[in-house]
């Protein structure tokens, strides 16, 4: 099925679609599945995704301004250059599993209990985020930046390549695994042998 500007969709499956410059402004997708789709520079501003799943999809530089992402699952795909901080923060409920998340911005968002499971989160930005009970287990966070975030009870078990300055981020009750957890001492100037 092809996405047509101005239409709303419920219970549809979109498969093997490749579109550059898709204009899906203000379109509502409810209980839809996107499978093996590629969207480059798609305009999703003002669009609503409710209880939708993106399976093995690639989203490159999507415009998420005022987009509602509620009950949205990303599984096994690739998301590059998405600025989630511009989406509708009041209705943000997302989950990631086995994804590549590259150069994305999550700043100022409440991401409580959001799963970022077994994903490669590269060069992402998390500034002033509430990541209470977020789950980064099994993820690679190489190059990602965390500033003034609340990681209370977050799960970093089996996560690697993270650089979290514990002097400017809250980590009380967070779970980390050795030997990767030794990176937390870097901001304190402590060297472990």
SULKAHU-V667303 format. One line per field, one symbol per residue. ss: DSSP state (h for helix, s for strand, l for the rest). phi: phi as a letter, one per 40 degrees, with the letter a starting at -180 (. if undefined). burial: 1 if it has 16 or more other C-alpha atoms within 10 Angstrom, else 0. A space follows every 10 residues. Layout:
ss->???
phi->???
burial->???
This chain:
ss->llllllllss llsssllsss llsllllsss llsssllsss llsllllsss llsssllsss llsllllsss sssssllsss llshhhllhh hsssssslls ssllslllls llllssslls ssllssslls llllslllls llllssslls llllssllls llllllllls llllsslllh hhhhhhhhll lll
phi->.ccbdgcbbb gcbbbfcbbb gdbbcgcbbb fbbbbfcbbb fccbcgcbbb fbbbbfbbbb fccbdfccbb gcbbbgbbbb gcbccccccc bbababafbb bbfcbbdgcc bcgccbcfbb bbfcbbbfbc bdfcbbdgcb bdgcbbbfbb bdgcbbcgca gcbbcccbbc bdgcbbbccc cccccdccgc bbb
burial->0000000000 0001100000 0111111111 1111111111 1111111111 1111111111 1111111111 1111111111 1111111110 0111111111 1111111111 1111111111 1111111111 1111111111 1111111111 1111111111 1111110011 1001110001 1011100000 000
